[in-house]
Amino acid sequence: MLETIGFGAIAALVLLLLDLGLRRLTRHPDTGTAAQRLLLAARVAAVFLLASTLASACRTGASLPDDILWAAVFGIGGLAAFELALDLSLRPFRGVRAAARAGNLTAATAVAAHTVAIGILVANVFGGRSMADLGLAAASFAIGQVSLVLLLALFRALTSYDDRQQVLDGNLAAALAHGGLAIALALVIAHATDGDYQGPWPAVRDYGIALGEGLLVYPLRQFLVQCVILRARPSLFGGALDIAIGQQRDVGAGALEGGTYLAVALFVTRLA
């Protein structure tokens, strides 16, 4: 146990140094303002998640050189996948990442949650001791990342307000709702891609079932949060919750929506 923790701590330190070098290379240090430090905190969380996977999935204790080799291979691969996915998945939210780096704390809140979500997906698959494992990890991550982007687009299209514009305008309620959704979907997708690979059909079947369970978060948002908790009229689209977040900018309502997504995701993944 102590050896695994020590291995993971060293892996985390090395990954943090590599991430620091990457940020300096791209001239995005993320340390000047409160918003930038929030972005950095999310990256640190993602790094530690990946380091824990390296310690548990790349280390056997039988051969230290082999353990270090595979931890390096999957660590570098995971960091590369993380950076690429973060860049591509935030492109639909045009200007949000730039606003976060410029000091917009609301935009930074949304981007930080998105960063943690991608970190969850990376840490879920980037671990192993062969090139075949690395290829399977890359494929699983690509599927998971595409699923995250599509589901985010689907869920946010069902709201009556424009998430991107609301975040850019400083609506923290919208940022909290979006952030909770992003992390919740990542937890569900990670759960769907978890487990041993047993062939194409079982993988597709189990993945579809798990994602179907995750889709329960929307009706629960509309009826549990809106009707039971907020005591408003039931509605399939829009309704009191959208008004509270999009028009009234009620931070409590945004936190309630985001928290409900997380609660349902944890409920589903722990029971499934």
Secondary structure, DSSP 4 states (H G I P E B T S, - for coil): -HHHHHHHHHHHHHHHHHHHHHHHHTT----SSHHHHHHHHHHHHHHHHHHHHHHHHS--SS-HHHHHHHHHHHHHHHHHHHHHHHHHHTTTSTTHHHHHHTT-HHHHHHHHHHHHHHHHHHHHH---SSHHHHHHHHHHHHHHHHHHHHHHHHHHHTSSS-HHHHHHTT-HHHHHHHHHHHHHHHHHHHHHT-S----HHHHHHHHHHHHHHHTTHHHIIIIIIIIIIS-----SSS-HHHIIIIIS--HHHHHHHHHHHHHHHHHHHHH-
